């Protein structure tokens, strides 16, 4: 009896824009700006 092993490769940050549903990297950057602002705002509020 043999067992097959599948490996799932997860890349973080190396996906092309099209895979993420964008046409250009500029569109990704524009979408990330408000998300990054929210993260930085939350960090600033939690450090007191």
C-alpha positions, 0 to 999 in steps of 0.5 A: 500500500502506498500513500501519496503526499501532497504539498501545498505551497503558500506564497505570501506577497509573491502572487501576481496582481491578477491572482488577487483580482487586480489588473495592476500592482498600482491598484493593489497599493491603492486598495492597501492604503486605507487598510494600512492606515487602519492598522497603524491607527489601531496600533497608535491607540493601543499603545498608551 
